[in-house]
Amino acid sequence: MAMSTEEMEAMKRYEKLERELAIEFGLAGDGTIDETEVMAAAKLRLIQMEEDLQRFRAKVQNLHELQCLRSKFAALDKVEQIVMAILVYFNETLQIPPERMQLLLDPSDGNTTTTDGLEFQDPARKNTIDTLAKLAASPYVTKNEGIILYYSGHGAAYTVSANTYNINAVEVSVSHLDSVEAICPLDRSAGGDTSLPIVPDISSRELHILLRKISLDKGSDNNQAEAGSQTSASVRYTPPLIASPELLSKMLTAADALMKAYPDPDKHEKYSVWTEKWTADTASHVLLAACRSFQLATAIRLDSGDYCGLFTDALLRALKSNEVTADCTFSDLLRAMPSWTDRTPVVRGDRKHEPLWYRRSLPVPPRPIEEQEHKTGGPEDPKKGEEPKTGSTLS
């Protein structure tokens, strides 16, 4: 059977390629070409190229990790400077004493004390969860007391690839989830080395469970404000840990374990917070976020040379301005801030139209028991004419 014109043209192209490869491989010295030798040499070259490609991919991954580490360490000083700006405002403007604040900062130099002498813990996963949980149980946080949680750190978003995950020996469908947003603790780890445990990021649902617990234990009028955001965009974006099924299962399981530790009487989901029916409690807190989920938060350099978040700097300026009056609400506060074309601050929560956290007079917190035992005349009353100081916990 005769070859078609197309087949003949294709054969000429392939023979030309065969000659070029034979010359490249040094197999055409005497003018003759052995097709078997050329094919064997081509397959060997392909294997070598695949090995080279794998090595190059590993180098690119190492460069990516180096870039992430450099970005992380370059941002640490900025984060601490931003937090210190908030601390100064709380202490000097709101007159919140240092003992009413709790800090989680990265001890990059090994110290656990700020330059102003304030002690802090590192923001490891356990410390972060425990700090929030203790707010609900603390006798020094009174009923309906205003609480401010300020977060200036890193966030990540995880794509959910599987339809189901094994959570506490139960197959849970997560097909409705596109992604899981989380904040990044200092000790986060994918456990790549067998000697390192997996330490997942803290998912937004874990945070919602803790905020709901604080609201339930400290009263329905607990005017709880969260400045910053747990969304991956509104904080400094960090690449997620290697999203293996085991890692995501650990993250999902951690949220469910927290749900079992702090059951919500109004929730009917008994075994998982990852089901489609689960919803966040939007009445438990008010969230002030630097930008929308598809935008990126940024830091700016002040005239002093220090760094501050663009949102934080604008927030502090608005709080100190004449536009923030005694009846100012959270929504009013955002309207008092400047607008940017590439980022839009967000306020969320059922109570966003209520007065700001520090506008309410709060009861004086109880003295520690050991302090009362050393007092003979009972607890002292506030000085006449003085307003009780506003309590707040910073995390």
Helices and strands as residue ranges (DSSP letters): H 5-25, H 35-88, I 89-93, G 98-100, H 125-137, E 147-150, E 154-159, E 164-167, E 170-173, E 179-183, E 202-203, H 204-217, E 224-227, E 236-237, H 245-261, E 286-289, E 299-301, E 307-309, H 310-320, H 330-335, E 346-348, G 357-359, H 369-373
